[in-house]
Amino acid sequence: MPIQKFSFALFVFLCLSTIGYSQTTDLNNDILTRPTAVAVPIETDPLMDGNILKDEVWQKIKPFGGLLQSQPNYGQAASERTEIRIAYTEHTFYVAVVCYDSDPDGLVVSDARRDALLDNTDAFLFIVDTYKDNQNGFIFGTNSLGVEYDAQVDNEGQGNQNTNRQQGGTIGGFNLNWDGSWKVRTSVHNEGWSAEFAIPLRTIRFQPGKDWGINFRRNIRKTNEIAYWSPMPIGFNLNRLSLAGTLTGLNLKTPRNLKVIPYVLGQLAKDYEANDPKAKFTPEVGGDIKFSITPSLTLDLTYNTDFAQVEVDEQQVNLDRFNLFFPEKRPFFLENAGLFSVGSPGEVDLFFSRRIGIGDDGNIVPIIGGARLSGKLDRTNVGLLTMFTDEVEDAGIQKNNFTVARVNHEFKGRSALGAAFINRSGIGIQDDFNSTIAIDGKLGLGRKARMTGFYAQTNGPMDTINEHSFRLKTDYVWNSWEIGGGYTEVGEGFNPEVGFLQRSAFRKPEARVLYHYRPKNENSVILELRPHISYNSFWNFEGFQETSYTHIDNHWEFKSGMEIHTGLNLTTEGVLDPFEISDGVTVLPGTYRHSESQLVFFTNKSKPVSINIRSVIGGSFGGKRYQQSGTLSVRLGDRFNSDFIYLYNNYQLPVGDFTANIFRSQMTYSFRPNLYVQSLVQNNSANELWAVNLRLGWLQRANTGLFVVYNYNVREGDPLNNSIIIKYSRMFDLIN
């Protein structure tokens, strides 16, 4: 009971605090004044060559700009002028930009691949909120090479802040793997560089007759500058759609959309573990159909779904007794993934699409086919997914049907209420099922604070107790402060078989406070300081503390692009049952309390050579641990990119010593933005595995095209299941 009282008091306090904070006076009134732009209808399509200044169509349209810096000099005008024009025809939405630059020969371009990260390059991006719901949108971007960068944003890009010691970052809210069918052309000239975006209206979803939300971002790397058209408070980015501007003048007609995306595949594989001396050739055919029932509601059909072209998972080592999280990478499941997301991503995922088509041990389960209906009806998001998987006799896996039904209604003021039903049923097998029902919601407290939560219940053929899970969380983000806290509970019998649980049966209070401090002295070498403290603790239902993690840190970000994090972690691990942390090393029951130092250092990532170092030194399970990781990034021009990563784990425990290390080499050479060759070489010392994944991609529309993939795996010097795959897919637009 004490932990329940504490968490409830914490939650109430934070709710009251955020309500009080939301009434504070804004430091910058410009933040509350959203700009407006006008889209101009045109009869003639512009010539798509990137030459904005010489195109009569564009020169007849009045440009707008006036971007303001977010960094390094917050609130000041951008150091270089930006001119933006927007137009549309019956079928296409156009954006043109002229990025004036006093040194066009010094433009920084670090990667030529599609969807290459644009943070460390001279780049231009924009986001469109096509429903004007202040929550969801599409991002498009490019650099001076004409790279196609696109993504989906839901819930303003806000996901779960993962504080697992082996994993970090924010999970959910931003989907880079969404690939639309559109094109961009760029031109570098004496005045700087220009870009033209042509986005077919069939590519995006919208409701006719409404204004759109819109915002623009420009990166100017020679000054490490980030500037926005609709100004962003410190700590915010392009995803914050409730602070975007408005695009008016749209008079769009309902587009029709029917796309067929077939593929053919040939695989030559040899499974050495099966003691089969002969290589086996397997041909496959399949594909998808995409049909827009309405401009905002799409039906996707898939048959014999294949993901051979997807990059393999990065190796991880489990140095604890809880589940590792491997993110979804398969394009079919990533499209509109945010619509189906329920729970706490990376910790309590009520729907985890990797359960479909991937077995518990990572083996591939054939997907026979399925359907997905997803989109929006006015302010209501709707999603229905049903998939059928085949049996795998060797693994004892039967045929299954997976069904997900999701509805979420959005209210004004960043508020929403939703429900979900998730089910797995064994086909032809009695009493072989598992289902989850859930309700979730969020309540916006002005622009600055928000409360979120969910409640879920599972059901299966076995009688059990406490088949529930819920979470309540509140956060305040404004005026350079980020304050949040919450409480999560997972019952002993809660079992979402189509979901993901990092751990089962726990009660977890959490809190976090972070402050962004920008020195007022423009001559300061420091861009920003981010002191912060976070806390989370896991307790079982008998009142035993299984984990406690307090993180005290400060991030020192320099204007040069260098950054240093100096932190202290206070940890507690309560072990009830012995577990084997490594071969021959078993951690005994007990409560282990330790402290550890944490140091992170990385240099300017836009430079041809950069490094990233992370060091954690301290106690662990009654002994000591040394966790070191280093990344060396090397870029040769705009064609070759490489990352060499080494993760070193050394444990010196009373029950034994061991090391568990991972080496990862990622190299890419781009002949042009749509033609590349990529290698991923990994070594996992914990299971003595070497894994090589080579991919050649010749991309066409929306990430379709020709893919050649080679996989070679060796464990303890013996080859495993190795293969070469050739896959070709093409998109046919049957309604022009």
DOBA-51292 format. One record per residue (C-alpha): x, y, z; chain. Coordinates in Angstrom, 3 decimals. Example, Ala and Ser with C-alpha at 12.3 -4.5 7.8 and 13.67 -1.06 7.14 Angstrom:
% DOBA-51292
12.300_-4.500_7.800_A
13.670_-1.060_7.140_A
END
This chain:
% DOBA-51292
0.000_0.000_0.000_A
2.768_2.593_0.638_A
3.834_2.531_-3.017_A
0.249_3.036_-4.165_A
-0.198_6.018_-1.832_A
3.078_7.519_-2.986_A
2.309_7.151_-6.672_A
-1.199_8.545_-6.269_A
0.099_11.555_-4.335_A
2.801_12.125_-6.942_A
0.278_11.955_-9.756_A
-2.137_14.400_-8.077_A
0.692_16.804_-7.296_A
1.908_16.826_-10.875_A
-1.613_17.292_-12.212_A
-2.136_20.317_-9.970_A
1.312_21.613_-10.838_A
0.772_21.398_-14.565_A
-2.580_23.126_-14.310_A
-0.912_25.921_-12.410_A
1.972_26.121_-14.868_A
-0.385_26.273_-17.817_A
-1.592_29.639_-16.570_A
1.843_31.253_-16.592_A
2.718_34.135_-18.869_A
4.518_33.265_-22.104_A
8.104_34.400_-22.466_A
7.648_34.975_-26.177_A
4.307_36.242_-27.471_A
5.301_35.193_-30.983_A
4.754_31.595_-29.893_A
1.035_32.273_-29.504_A
0.769_34.136_-32.820_A
0.615_31.565_-35.569_A
1.491_32.741_-39.108_A
-0.729_32.163_-42.144_A
0.211_31.325_-45.728_A
-1.911_31.075_-48.869_A
-1.784_28.249_-51.418_A
-2.305_29.451_-54.997_A
-4.248_27.387_-57.574_A
-2.420_27.081_-60.899_A
-3.463_25.759_-64.299_A
0.017_24.879_-65.573_A
2.359_22.518_-63.763_A
5.775_24.019_-63.011_A
8.807_22.506_-64.697_A
10.287_20.131_-62.119_A
13.992_20.959_-62.377_A
14.699_22.853_-59.137_A
15.129_26.188_-60.952_A
12.606_28.272_-59.017_A
14.088_31.642_-59.954_A
13.788_30.959_-63.696_A
10.332_29.320_-63.725_A
7.526_31.668_-64.813_A
4.927_29.658_-62.905_A
6.709_30.232_-59.613_A
7.713_33.819_-60.299_A
4.046_34.806_-60.588_A
3.456_33.667_-56.987_A
4.412_35.973_-54.127_A
6.914_34.292_-51.787_A
6.888_34.355_-47.998_A
9.549_33.536_-45.432_A
10.726_35.274_-42.287_A
12.075_32.186_-40.520_A
13.205_32.611_-36.902_A
16.053_30.801_-35.218_A
15.463_28.109_-32.639_A
19.227_27.777_-32.254_A
21.808_29.110_-31.733_A
20.286_32.581_-31.203_A
16.722_31.896_-30.125_A
14.114_34.260_-31.529_A
16.432_36.071_-33.944_A
15.925_36.127_-37.707_A
17.690_33.400_-39.651_A
21.106_34.447_-40.918_A
20.170_33.528_-44.498_A
16.998_34.451_-46.386_A
14.428_31.781_-47.290_A
11.645_32.240_-49.870_A
8.745_29.769_-49.943_A
5.930_29.443_-52.485_A
2.954_27.052_-52.400_A
0.679_26.067_-55.267_A
-1.623_23.242_-56.296_A
-3.416_21.772_-59.285_A
-6.298_19.338_-59.433_A
-3.946_16.438_-58.800_A
-0.759_17.750_-57.143_A
0.352_19.836_-54.154_A
3.530_21.864_-54.838_A
6.043_23.530_-52.512_A
8.980_25.561_-53.835_A
11.773_27.017_-51.738_A
14.816_29.159_-52.459_A
17.399_28.784_-49.687_A
19.689_31.763_-50.206_A
23.223_31.092_-49.011_A
26.283_33.337_-49.031_A
28.552_30.296_-49.472_A
26.840_27.751_-51.750_A
30.138_25.928_-52.254_A
30.191_25.179_-48.524_A
26.838_23.382_-48.338_A
27.024_20.309_-46.099_A
25.507_17.083_-47.447_A
26.283_13.978_-45.401_A
24.129_11.266_-46.967_A
22.517_10.675_-50.351_A
20.143_7.845_-49.416_A
16.370_8.087_-49.292_A
15.204_8.966_-45.762_A
18.766_9.849_-44.748_A
18.836_11.863_-41.529_A
18.804_15.577_-42.380_A
19.684_16.979_-38.938_A
23.368_17.350_-39.730_A
23.067_18.729_-43.264_A
21.904_21.869_-45.010_A
18.268_20.906_-45.439_A
14.689_22.106_-45.819_A
11.708_20.275_-44.297_A
8.013_20.948_-43.876_A
5.092_19.286_-42.128_A
1.444_19.373_-43.218_A
-1.466_18.740_-40.870_A
-3.983_17.788_-43.551_A
-6.868_17.328_-41.097_A
-6.069_20.447_-39.037_A
-6.408_18.329_-35.909_A
-3.146_19.650_-34.384_A
-2.005_16.063_-33.777_A
-1.140_14.183_-36.983_A
0.776_15.063_-40.116_A
3.163_14.205_-42.919_A
6.771_15.426_-43.089_A
8.647_15.977_-46.350_A
12.223_17.154_-46.672_A
15.326_17.270_-48.819_A
18.868_18.568_-49.060_A
20.761_20.124_-51.978_A
21.278_16.651_-53.508_A
17.525_16.084_-53.821_A
17.204_13.298_-51.227_A
13.619_12.165_-50.625_A
12.842_12.288_-46.900_A
9.337_11.577_-45.642_A
7.677_10.443_-42.424_A
4.382_10.211_-40.571_A
3.768_11.985_-37.283_A
1.021_11.091_-34.816_A
0.302_12.463_-31.362_A
2.634_15.383_-32.190_A
5.530_12.934_-32.268_A
5.235_12.212_-28.562_A
5.963_8.622_-27.594_A
7.258_6.829_-24.543_A
10.503_8.116_-23.045_A
12.335_4.818_-22.679_A
14.619_4.820_-19.642_A
15.665_1.180_-19.867_A
19.398_1.018_-19.195_A
20.029_-1.041_-22.316_A
17.796_1.030_-24.580_A
17.217_4.717_-24.876_A
15.295_7.369_-26.726_A
11.663_8.001_-27.444_A
9.595_5.172_-28.925_A
6.468_5.938_-30.922_A
4.921_9.083_-32.361_A
7.266_9.391_-35.351_A
7.359_6.937_-38.261_A
10.314_7.474_-40.606_A
9.582_4.232_-42.438_A
6.444_5.593_-44.086_A
7.268_6.003_-47.784_A
4.967_8.037_-50.009_A
4.955_8.395_-53.778_A
6.213_11.916_-54.597_A
9.241_13.617_-56.094_A
11.613_16.475_-55.435_A
14.135_18.255_-57.643_A
16.912_20.559_-56.479_A
19.378_23.025_-57.958_A
22.538_24.638_-56.563_A
23.284_28.113_-57.943_A
25.158_31.300_-57.131_A
22.391_32.515_-54.795_A
22.309_29.275_-52.772_A
20.096_26.275_-53.512_A
16.477_25.616_-54.447_A
14.034_22.719_-54.195_A
10.696_21.844_-55.773_A
8.358_19.303_-54.132_A
5.538_17.686_-56.120_A
3.227_15.623_-53.879_A
0.293_13.872_-55.575_A
-2.902_14.383_-53.583_A
-3.386_10.614_-53.740_A
-0.254_10.184_-51.612_A
-1.606_12.018_-48.575_A
-4.953_11.882_-46.787_A
-7.051_14.956_-46.196_A
-10.575_16.257_-45.842_A
-11.716_18.587_-48.650_A
-12.872_22.050_-47.655_A
-10.517_22.488_-44.706_A
-7.442_24.612_-44.115_A
-4.244_22.727_-43.314_A
-1.736_23.187_-40.547_A
1.792_23.738_-41.880_A
5.282_24.594_-40.730_A
8.742_24.832_-42.292_A
12.235_24.205_-40.970_A
15.608_25.070_-42.462_A
19.029_23.857_-41.316_A
22.042_26.092_-42.032_A
24.995_23.981_-41.055_A
27.849_26.475_-41.347_A
26.355_28.248_-38.315_A
24.727_25.127_-36.770_A
21.468_26.973_-37.256_A
17.880_25.682_-37.061_A
15.103_28.080_-38.071_A
11.292_27.731_-38.243_A
8.565_29.636_-40.060_A
6.100_29.177_-37.197_A
8.428_29.745_-34.226_A
9.049_26.874_-31.817_A
9.744_27.223_-28.102_A
13.042_25.862_-26.829_A
12.889_22.086_-26.631_A
10.262_21.681_-29.383_A
10.610_20.624_-33.014_A
8.656_20.392_-36.270_A
6.399_17.653_-34.880_A
4.623_20.069_-32.528_A
1.610_20.564_-34.801_A
-0.469_22.475_-32.262_A
2.050_25.303_-32.780_A
2.108_25.133_-36.576_A
0.865_27.895_-38.857_A
-2.163_27.735_-41.139_A
-2.349_27.175_-44.887_A
-5.428_28.694_-46.522_A
-6.659_29.005_-50.088_A
-7.060_25.263_-50.612_A
-9.892_24.205_-52.880_A
-9.068_20.554_-53.349_A
-11.177_17.955_-55.047_A
-11.538_14.387_-53.901_A
-8.801_12.287_-55.590_A
-9.317_8.684_-56.521_A
-6.588_6.225_-55.694_A
-6.008_2.625_-56.700_A
-2.472_1.271_-56.595_A
-1.272_-2.270_-57.209_A
2.191_-3.228_-55.928_A
3.165_-6.754_-57.021_A
6.526_-8.390_-56.346_A
8.497_-11.382_-57.586_A
11.231_-12.974_-55.537_A
13.798_-15.707_-55.846_A
15.709_-17.077_-52.862_A
18.645_-19.486_-52.833_A
19.224_-20.648_-49.255_A
21.207_-23.291_-47.427_A
20.396_-24.310_-43.852_A
23.503_-25.890_-42.376_A
21.760_-26.552_-39.044_A
19.285_-28.851_-40.835_A
22.202_-30.932_-42.173_A
20.931_-30.430_-45.704_A
23.923_-30.374_-48.079_A
21.907_-28.932_-50.965_A
20.996_-25.299_-51.459_A
17.248_-24.791_-51.890_A
15.736_-22.396_-54.427_A
12.361_-20.867_-53.554_A
10.372_-18.597_-55.888_A
7.671_-16.317_-54.471_A
5.055_-13.950_-55.830_A
2.775_-11.638_-53.939_A
1.855_-8.030_-53.511_A
-0.368_-5.324_-52.119_A
-3.380_-3.351_-53.291_A
-4.092_0.136_-51.977_A
-7.522_1.662_-52.565_A
-8.828_4.977_-51.230_A
-12.445_4.460_-50.240_A
-12.596_8.161_-49.332_A
-9.842_10.828_-49.388_A
-9.136_9.996_-45.744_A
-9.960_6.272_-45.542_A
-7.744_3.662_-47.252_A
-8.093_-0.094_-47.712_A
-4.856_-2.097_-48.018_A
-4.890_-5.730_-49.134_A
-1.813_-7.930_-48.989_A
-1.060_-11.444_-50.250_A
1.959_-13.586_-49.426_A
3.528_-10.619_-47.670_A
7.335_-10.564_-47.833_A
9.945_-8.343_-46.210_A
13.171_-9.675_-47.668_A
14.477_-6.161_-48.410_A
14.224_-4.997_-44.781_A
17.472_-4.509_-42.875_A
18.090_-7.181_-40.232_A
17.829_-6.453_-36.508_A
20.778_-4.999_-34.665_A
22.326_-7.432_-32.209_A
21.669_-6.917_-28.483_A
22.945_-8.625_-25.351_A
20.532_-9.222_-22.480_A
22.392_-8.238_-19.325_A
19.322_-8.349_-17.125_A
16.369_-10.691_-16.603_A
13.779_-8.788_-18.624_A
12.733_-8.781_-22.274_A
14.662_-6.906_-24.954_A
12.742_-4.673_-27.342_A
13.402_-4.967_-31.083_A
11.620_-2.278_-33.129_A
9.361_-3.022_-36.079_A
11.044_-2.385_-39.444_A
8.608_-3.932_-41.947_A
6.950_-1.271_-44.131_A
3.457_-2.791_-44.270_A
3.098_-2.711_-40.489_A
4.782_0.674_-40.096_A
2.326_2.552_-42.305_A
-0.206_4.214_-39.981_A
1.378_2.329_-37.075_A
0.600_5.206_-34.731_A
-3.110_4.751_-35.332_A
-2.951_1.192_-33.917_A
-0.613_2.033_-31.044_A
-2.108_1.557_-27.573_A
-0.357_1.475_-24.213_A
3.178_2.524_-23.375_A
5.470_1.849_-26.384_A
8.536_-0.200_-25.567_A
7.247_-1.128_-22.114_A
3.561_-2.134_-22.239_A
2.663_-2.400_-25.932_A
-0.866_-3.752_-26.185_A
-0.363_-4.298_-29.922_A
3.121_-5.215_-31.127_A
3.112_-6.005_-34.845_A
6.278_-8.121_-34.614_A
4.076_-10.863_-33.126_A
2.685_-11.280_-36.654_A
5.029_-13.181_-38.931_A
7.928_-13.522_-36.462_A
8.145_-16.399_-33.977_A
9.310_-16.161_-30.369_A
12.813_-17.289_-31.331_A
12.991_-14.840_-34.260_A
12.192_-17.345_-37.000_A
10.069_-16.239_-39.946_A
6.404_-17.281_-39.947_A
4.860_-17.046_-43.448_A
2.109_-14.440_-43.767_A
-0.647_-15.750_-46.030_A
-2.268_-12.347_-46.383_A
-4.593_-9.861_-44.797_A
-6.287_-6.497_-44.946_A
-6.078_-3.125_-43.245_A
-8.664_-0.360_-43.220_A
-7.288_2.848_-41.768_A
-7.925_6.544_-41.856_A
-10.156_9.243_-40.512_A
-13.866_9.988_-40.404_A
-14.116_13.663_-39.536_A
-12.217_13.808_-36.188_A
-12.362_10.057_-35.542_A
-9.396_7.829_-36.359_A
-10.425_4.291_-37.297_A
-8.322_1.215_-37.933_A
-9.090_-2.431_-38.635_A
-6.353_-4.978_-39.292_A
-6.701_-8.703_-39.907_A
-3.812_-10.980_-40.888_A
-3.465_-14.717_-41.457_A
-0.224_-16.607_-40.840_A
0.699_-20.119_-41.942_A
1.931_-23.002_-39.827_A
5.598_-23.809_-39.231_A
5.783_-27.498_-38.419_A
9.401_-27.551_-37.245_A
8.712_-24.816_-34.698_A
5.321_-26.155_-33.601_A
3.520_-23.018_-34.793_A
-0.071_-23.406_-36.009_A
-2.078_-21.256_-38.389_A
-3.300_-18.086_-36.722_A
-5.515_-15.092_-37.334_A
-4.589_-11.739_-35.825_A
-7.232_-9.027_-35.608_A
-6.936_-5.468_-34.324_A
-9.815_-2.969_-34.165_A
-9.019_0.581_-33.114_A
-11.037_3.794_-32.785_A
-9.850_7.118_-31.420_A
-11.850_10.356_-31.422_A
-9.933_13.623_-31.184_A
-11.418_16.638_-29.458_A
-10.194_20.187_-29.584_A
-7.416_21.157_-27.233_A
-5.119_18.131_-27.797_A
-7.618_15.757_-26.165_A
-8.832_12.350_-27.332_A
-10.707_9.230_-26.230_A
-10.233_5.794_-27.781_A
-10.723_2.045_-27.529_A
-9.039_-1.044_-28.964_A
-9.659_-4.767_-29.386_A
-6.706_-7.064_-30.149_A
-7.105_-10.797_-30.721_A
-5.156_-13.895_-31.752_A
-7.033_-17.072_-32.659_A
-5.601_-20.434_-33.650_A
-7.308_-21.506_-36.875_A
-9.136_-24.820_-36.472_A
-8.055_-25.209_-32.841_A
-10.569_-25.002_-30.018_A
-9.804_-22.768_-27.035_A
-6.663_-21.367_-28.647_A
-7.089_-17.618_-28.389_A
-5.930_-14.518_-26.568_A
-7.643_-11.138_-26.579_A
-7.014_-7.684_-25.162_A
-9.530_-4.879_-24.770_A
-8.463_-1.368_-23.857_A
-9.602_2.204_-23.485_A
-7.235_5.144_-23.603_A
-7.337_8.907_-23.669_A
-5.540_12.180_-23.280_A
-6.585_15.510_-21.887_A
-4.821_18.656_-23.045_A
-4.330_21.273_-20.336_A
-3.840_24.307_-22.545_A
-0.797_24.369_-24.817_A
1.623_23.377_-22.123_A
0.388_20.373_-20.177_A
-1.318_17.094_-20.869_A
-2.676_14.047_-19.046_A
-2.703_10.614_-20.694_A
-3.735_7.151_-19.646_A
-5.036_3.726_-20.608_A
-6.737_0.729_-19.019_A
-6.543_-2.768_-20.506_A
-7.780_-6.268_-19.742_A
-6.667_-9.572_-21.290_A
-8.633_-12.767_-21.689_A
-7.648_-16.349_-22.578_A
-8.715_-19.939_-22.047_A
-6.843_-20.199_-18.740_A
-8.441_-18.813_-15.563_A
-6.147_-16.366_-13.819_A
-6.242_-13.260_-11.628_A
-5.411_-9.604_-12.155_A
-5.519_-9.641_-15.958_A
-5.366_-5.849_-16.028_A
-2.950_-3.085_-16.827_A
-3.218_0.692_-16.666_A
-1.147_3.829_-16.809_A
-1.710_7.439_-15.764_A
0.748_10.137_-16.747_A
0.911_13.918_-16.810_A
3.496_16.253_-18.292_A
4.224_19.949_-18.621_A
6.446_21.170_-21.485_A
6.865_24.934_-21.880_A
9.017_27.921_-20.941_A
12.153_25.723_-21.115_A
10.750_23.269_-18.530_A
9.878_19.605_-19.060_A
8.139_18.134_-16.014_A
6.350_14.808_-15.927_A
5.272_11.979_-13.705_A
3.046_8.953_-13.726_A
2.127_5.522_-12.514_A
1.955_2.197_-14.414_A
0.560_-1.107_-13.183_A
0.625_-4.544_-14.822_A
-1.288_-7.328_-13.052_A
0.107_-10.807_-12.432_A
-2.253_-12.375_-14.963_A
-2.005_-9.695_-17.660_A
-0.926_-11.516_-20.833_A
-1.227_-9.676_-24.179_A
0.057_-12.328_-26.585_A
-0.098_-9.878_-29.501_A
1.656_-7.222_-27.432_A
5.002_-6.645_-25.765_A
5.788_-6.526_-22.052_A
9.254_-5.477_-21.018_A
8.489_-7.137_-17.694_A
5.374_-8.594_-16.098_A
3.515_-8.035_-12.806_A
4.756_-4.662_-11.558_A
3.790_-1.306_-10.127_A
5.865_1.592_-11.358_A
5.899_5.250_-10.232_A
8.030_7.636_-12.280_A
8.942_11.324_-12.426_A
11.177_13.550_-14.527_A
12.243_17.210_-14.467_A
14.413_18.867_-17.144_A
15.323_22.500_-17.774_A
16.723_24.073_-20.968_A
19.095_26.929_-20.141_A
20.379_29.146_-22.965_A
23.165_31.612_-22.014_A
22.175_35.167_-22.943_A
25.717_36.049_-23.951_A
25.885_35.540_-27.727_A
29.661_35.103_-27.464_A
29.270_32.099_-25.184_A
30.659_28.853_-26.598_A
27.816_26.976_-24.905_A
24.544_26.707_-26.807_A
22.479_25.066_-24.090_A
22.647_23.373_-20.694_A
20.022_20.732_-19.851_A
20.170_19.768_-16.164_A
17.631_17.054_-15.341_A
16.682_14.323_-12.919_A
14.497_11.285_-13.516_A
13.271_8.483_-11.303_A
11.432_5.224_-11.815_A
10.895_2.229_-9.600_A
9.359_-1.222_-10.141_A
7.630_-3.067_-7.288_A
5.895_-6.427_-7.335_A
2.493_-7.015_-5.790_A
4.014_-8.247_-2.524_A
5.695_-4.870_-1.980_A
9.182_-6.046_-3.056_A
11.250_-3.532_-5.002_A
12.632_-5.180_-8.129_A
14.287_-2.125_-9.698_A
14.943_1.498_-8.828_A
16.718_3.941_-11.141_A
17.525_7.570_-10.329_A
19.341_9.490_-13.045_A
20.937_12.894_-12.319_A
22.557_14.500_-15.332_A
23.467_17.645_-17.221_A
23.894_17.932_-20.991_A
26.466_20.477_-22.150_A
25.714_21.351_-25.780_A
28.250_23.610_-27.503_A
27.690_25.861_-30.498_A
30.412_23.949_-32.305_A
28.160_20.865_-32.352_A
30.089_19.069_-29.612_A
28.091_17.726_-26.674_A
28.985_16.270_-23.253_A
26.658_14.531_-20.785_A
27.828_14.156_-17.186_A
25.587_11.963_-15.063_A
25.176_9.928_-11.892_A
22.892_6.896_-11.595_A
21.625_5.441_-8.329_A
20.385_1.898_-8.876_A
18.642_-0.847_-6.952_A
18.080_-4.378_-8.247_A
15.996_-6.813_-6.207_A
16.392_-10.430_-7.302_A
13.899_-13.019_-6.003_A
14.964_-15.965_-8.145_A
18.474_-16.782_-9.353_A
19.080_-16.129_-13.054_A
21.938_-16.796_-15.430_A
23.293_-13.475_-16.655_A
25.986_-15.186_-18.739_A
27.129_-18.741_-19.379_A
28.176_-20.168_-16.024_A
27.486_-16.912_-14.121_A
24.319_-16.963_-12.000_A
23.132_-13.952_-10.015_A
21.839_-15.002_-6.587_A
18.706_-13.652_-4.835_A
19.191_-10.448_-2.873_A
18.882_-6.677_-3.006_A
21.761_-4.880_-4.700_A
22.173_-1.114_-4.288_A
24.818_0.710_-6.278_A
25.867_3.998_-7.830_A
27.533_4.571_-11.171_A
29.009_7.424_-13.167_A
27.927_8.125_-16.719_A
29.803_10.152_-19.324_A
28.708_10.774_-22.908_A
30.789_12.695_-25.437_A
30.234_13.298_-29.136_A
31.564_15.679_-31.715_A
29.819_17.596_-34.511_A
28.005_14.941_-36.545_A
28.002_17.077_-39.689_A
31.804_16.804_-39.980_A
33.373_14.175_-42.261_A
34.680_12.367_-39.175_A
32.854_12.282_-35.853_A
32.915_10.170_-32.704_A
30.406_9.237_-30.029_A
31.594_7.751_-26.743_A
29.517_6.527_-23.798_A
31.010_5.252_-20.542_A
29.188_3.829_-17.505_A
31.253_2.678_-14.530_A
29.809_1.496_-11.247_A
28.367_-1.328_-9.219_A
26.121_-4.139_-10.427_A
24.670_-7.181_-8.625_A
27.148_-6.920_-5.754_A
30.171_-6.365_-7.973_A
31.316_-3.945_-10.643_A
30.503_-3.345_-14.277_A
32.213_-1.351_-16.999_A
30.035_-0.482_-19.995_A
31.799_1.366_-22.773_A
30.563_2.116_-26.264_A
32.195_3.993_-29.083_A
31.052_4.985_-32.549_A
33.349_6.246_-35.275_A
31.466_7.834_-38.190_A
33.331_8.472_-41.422_A
31.889_10.255_-44.442_A
33.648_10.631_-47.784_A
31.864_13.321_-49.755_A
28.143_12.792_-50.146_A
28.332_9.192_-51.392_A
30.037_7.096_-48.722_A
28.857_6.842_-45.118_A
30.060_4.468_-42.437_A
29.591_3.804_-38.736_A
31.899_1.521_-36.761_A
30.387_0.697_-33.373_A
31.852_-1.262_-30.480_A
29.907_-2.102_-27.312_A
32.046_-3.390_-24.451_A
30.498_-4.919_-21.306_A
32.751_-6.159_-18.517_A
31.161_-7.542_-15.332_A
33.147_-8.472_-12.235_A
30.634_-10.100_-9.897_A
31.050_-12.137_-6.698_A
29.686_-15.162_-8.600_A
32.019_-14.757_-11.581_A
33.415_-12.444_-14.231_A
32.471_-12.215_-17.883_A
32.510_-9.935_-20.904_A
29.803_-9.534_-23.536_A
30.690_-7.394_-26.522_A
29.140_-6.386_-29.814_A
30.875_-5.057_-32.901_A
28.794_-3.474_-35.641_A
29.947_-2.045_-38.962_A
27.488_-0.195_-41.186_A
28.692_1.104_-44.560_A
26.739_2.643_-47.419_A
27.750_3.864_-50.833_A
25.116_5.811_-52.793_A
25.643_5.996_-56.536_A
22.692_8.380_-56.557_A
19.778_8.979_-54.139_A
17.826_5.971_-55.464_A
20.727_3.542_-56.014_A
22.863_2.327_-53.133_A
24.743_-0.627_-51.714_A
24.779_-1.191_-47.975_A
26.510_-3.597_-45.605_A
25.817_-4.495_-41.998_A
28.427_-6.704_-40.319_A
27.874_-7.714_-36.698_A
29.711_-9.793_-34.127_A
28.068_-10.837_-30.860_A
30.635_-12.344_-28.499_A
27.950_-13.610_-26.103_A
26.802_-16.253_-28.591_A
29.917_-16.227_-30.805_A
27.926_-15.079_-33.818_A
29.110_-13.270_-36.933_A
26.292_-11.958_-39.120_A
26.677_-10.280_-42.511_A
23.836_-8.544_-44.337_A
24.547_-6.993_-47.754_A
21.856_-5.086_-49.648_A
21.729_-3.435_-53.032_A
18.716_-1.192_-53.566_A
17.561_0.397_-56.803_A
14.570_2.395_-55.672_A
11.623_3.518_-57.709_A
8.380_5.022_-56.408_A
7.615_4.869_-52.675_A
10.585_2.623_-51.880_A
9.662_-0.058_-54.415_A
12.201_-1.348_-56.935_A
14.960_-3.934_-57.186_A
16.627_-5.372_-54.087_A
19.455_-7.882_-53.912_A
20.100_-9.196_-50.399_A
22.833_-11.520_-49.166_A
22.866_-12.989_-45.638_A
25.773_-14.946_-44.200_A
25.828_-16.147_-40.583_A
28.531_-18.024_-38.684_A
28.355_-19.271_-35.076_A
31.450_-20.654_-33.348_A
33.101_-20.936_-36.750_A
30.308_-23.008_-38.296_A
28.018_-21.570_-40.985_A
24.278_-21.302_-40.236_A
21.358_-20.442_-42.514_A
22.762_-18.400_-45.394_A
20.883_-17.014_-48.393_A
20.838_-14.740_-51.401_A
17.556_-13.075_-52.341_A
16.547_-11.084_-55.404_A
13.279_-9.176_-55.130_A
11.605_-6.803_-57.557_A
8.478_-4.797_-56.775_A
6.733_-2.094_-58.745_A
3.877_0.294_-58.116_A
1.157_0.591_-60.754_A
-1.164_3.576_-60.405_A
-4.373_2.406_-62.070_A
-6.236_5.711_-61.640_A
-4.381_8.729_-63.023_A
END
